[in-house]
């Protein structure tokens, strides 16, 4: 189920279903509002986005209230999460999925928000969007790549291609643009091949929180995309990847995209290649790494549940997204 596209004048509601927006500096909030308003959107905030406790979150009750209010409000056309965190999976059992199914809207975020996105997709069939948080737009100069990808995904129905950015950085999103350090960017080809399937994925360690629950959608016939943040080092990434490979349907996965690792993870190209080469479950499917999604800048927007084609060859890598349900 595709949500309606965003158009100029639409209201986007900012929610904090995981970590509170209170951790975001006021200047970054101001920048994000100005950036989104310059794209033609009106910005509103959930009632409890700034509430926080000793874990820099707030009660399940209040986070659910903001979530349900946003989907129920006819004036709200899209939802951005303020930031990621650790505990959005606390909400999953108590979400009113019928309310969401009857009021489908764009929901965009990444990281911990993966649990919410996959649960909603599994329970309602609503396509959600792995992409920028509200805080992502709070940089002094939000990347043109990030803005273009977001608009391609949420404002029109035309197919689009995920292309690599020319440069990348993993400096904190609140660092001033002039102080950020950018590096040259290119795809890392691990295994060649072609695949067609539905896009399923997000943050790897968060996906594994859903194993054995009612909230993990089928990965059969999928192009699976995974990423993790700087808390994931080669040993923990390998373990989390192996847990994913144990899923009964994994032999039906058609291709893999891996998001760019932050420098703090200490993941090297040689280490990643050795990890992938050690997995017999991954043989014979196309795999590409250093794709622009996850915890580095810039970031692409990926619709979870739509059709996609992945072509990985030495000469070229192409990722086409067909904005239709699979």
ZICOR-V233549 format. One record per backbone hydrogen bond with DSSP energy under -1.0 kcal/mol. CO is the residue of the C=O (numbers start at 1). NH is the residue of the N-H. If there is no record, write none. Layout:
co:CO nh:NH
co:CO nh:NH
This chain:
co:1 nh:127
co:7 nh:10
co:10 nh:42
co:11 nh:77
co:11 nh:78
co:12 nh:44
co:13 nh:80
co:14 nh:46
co:15 nh:82
co:20 nh:23
co:21 nh:24
co:25 nh:29
co:26 nh:30
co:27 nh:31
co:28 nh:32
co:29 nh:33
co:30 nh:34
co:31 nh:35
co:32 nh:36
co:33 nh:37
co:34 nh:38
co:36 nh:41
co:37 nh:40
co:40 nh:9
co:42 nh:12
co:44 nh:14
co:46 nh:49
co:48 nh:51
co:49 nh:21
co:53 nh:56
co:56 nh:20
co:57 nh:53
co:59 nh:63
co:60 nh:64
co:61 nh:65
co:62 nh:66
co:63 nh:67
co:64 nh:68
co:65 nh:69
co:66 nh:70
co:67 nh:71
co:68 nh:72
co:69 nh:73
co:73 nh:76
co:77 nh:106
co:78 nh:13
co:79 nh:108
co:80 nh:15
co:81 nh:134
co:82 nh:135
co:84 nh:19
co:87 nh:90
co:88 nh:91
co:91 nh:94
co:95 nh:97
co:96 nh:100
co:97 nh:101
co:98 nh:102
co:106 nh:79
co:107 nh:129
co:108 nh:81
co:109 nh:131
co:110 nh:113
co:111 nh:114
co:112 nh:115
co:113 nh:117
co:114 nh:118
co:115 nh:119
co:116 nh:120
co:117 nh:121
co:118 nh:122
co:119 nh:123
co:120 nh:124
co:121 nh:125
co:128 nh:304
co:129 nh:109
co:130 nh:302
co:134 nh:137
co:135 nh:138
co:143 nh:147
co:144 nh:148
co:145 nh:149
co:146 nh:150
co:147 nh:151
co:148 nh:152
co:149 nh:153
co:150 nh:154
co:151 nh:155
co:154 nh:6
co:160 nh:321
co:166 nh:185
co:168 nh:183
co:169 nh:297
co:172 nh:175
co:176 nh:179
co:177 nh:180
co:183 nh:168
co:188 nh:289
co:191 nh:287
co:193 nh:312
co:195 nh:310
co:197 nh:308
co:198 nh:223
co:199 nh:305
co:200 nh:225
co:202 nh:227
co:203 nh:207
co:204 nh:208
co:207 nh:210
co:210 nh:213
co:219 nh:222
co:221 nh:198
co:222 nh:254
co:222 nh:255
co:223 nh:200
co:224 nh:257
co:225 nh:202
co:226 nh:259
co:227 nh:204
co:229 nh:232
co:233 nh:237
co:234 nh:238
co:235 nh:239
co:236 nh:240
co:237 nh:241
co:238 nh:242
co:239 nh:243
co:240 nh:244
co:241 nh:245
co:242 nh:246
co:244 nh:247
co:247 nh:250
co:249 nh:252
co:250 nh:253
co:252 nh:221
co:255 nh:224
co:256 nh:288
co:257 nh:226
co:258 nh:291
co:262 nh:265
co:263 nh:266
co:268 nh:272
co:269 nh:273
co:270 nh:274
co:271 nh:275
co:272 nh:276
co:273 nh:277
co:274 nh:278
co:276 nh:279
co:279 nh:282
co:280 nh:283
co:282 nh:285
co:286 nh:256
co:287 nh:190
co:287 nh:191
co:288 nh:258
co:289 nh:188
co:291 nh:260
co:291 nh:293
co:292 nh:300
co:297 nh:169
co:302 nh:130
co:303 nh:306
co:305 nh:326
co:306 nh:199
co:307 nh:322
co:308 nh:197
co:309 nh:320
co:310 nh:195
co:311 nh:318
co:312 nh:193
co:316 nh:313
co:318 nh:311
co:319 nh:162
co:320 nh:309
co:321 nh:160
co:322 nh:324
co:324 nh:307
